[in-house]
Amino acid sequence: MGDDERRARLARRHAVAPGHRVADPVEATRSVVVLHATEPATVHLAVHARAEVPRSAVDHALEGERSLVRQLAMRRTMFVFPRDLLPAAWGSAAARVAATERTRLARDLVAAGLADDGHALLAQVGEEVLAALDAAPAGLTTTELRAVVPAMDVRADLPSSQVGPGRFLTVLGAEGHLVRGTNTSHWRVFRPRWATMAAWLEQVEEPLTAEAGYAALVRCWLERFGPGTETDLVWWLGATKGAVRRALADVGAVEVVLGTGATAYVLADDVEPEPAVAPWAALLPVLDPTVMGWKERGFYLGEHGPALFDRNGNAGTTAWWDGRVVGCWVQDPDGVVEVRLLEDVPAEGRAALRAEAGRLQTWLTGERVGTVYPSPAMRADPGDLTYPVLRA
């Protein structure tokens, strides 16, 4: 499966080509398995890139019908999951993160002199937090929880880490006991009320086993991102090679050869050629799941990685033309969306990118979106750019 085949799959299956957008936030999320939620605005912007829906529809899916749920999981990253995929994460990727975070916090509590037995303090805080939330049906903010659970309100600076109230909540959230519920701020800033998962969802399914959970996640990933390499899956899952290899066997994945000659995997019923997709343009947000979905990104990123990712591997905004990343987008001080090209794009592509900039600007209604992950291309002085800026 060559690069053209992979780009056609991406365009259609990730719902980023305008002709293949989907109907609602849940479908938009399923198109890429899960949405990155490290930055609150990414969730809404990633849905907008894939569906013609207002921001209120995303909020309703998250807080009204609760068909989408925030969950710390792969690589200790916050994601938005379709509700029915949560048991797979709870048993596998989230459980792995939770175990690591619990061990580290217990150790750090002792190292900081805050407890003789870190695990005992963690158990005590967990029980008190859950009891406090059971008594508060509307949920509690972190500040409110600190007031009613004094045992969690501890702070210490260690050489390699910090201890604070949020780390208790991180552990409980990764374990699926708590959920970041109602947002007390606006869509670009997330300040949640915490709730128990049982209260938030009313009916909570049991976690899958680790093996079944990893298999379910790998199946979903292959449906949307395949073909992908073992390296891609180990990175995306934040799992071991052993766990990935077992999951690939469990789902019956088959090997294919990429244009680079590398071995990759697809599901056994997904080996037929993908129909070509007409040239398309898209503007994707910081940490978009399409950009972040593979470890080996050459087939769509080319040589632009250093300009579009920060030193820690976080992707900034991206501008796409015909299945490849060709630049990024920013907003000027007045909120006007500007596309910054990193390579020459034909007139058809420039027109399509301007149209996407206009669509995004209309949807933003003048609001400016900040980020703590600006890429070098986003930070560049406009006067230093090689290609003209495309404005909405």
Disulfide bonds with the S-S distance in Angstrom:
none
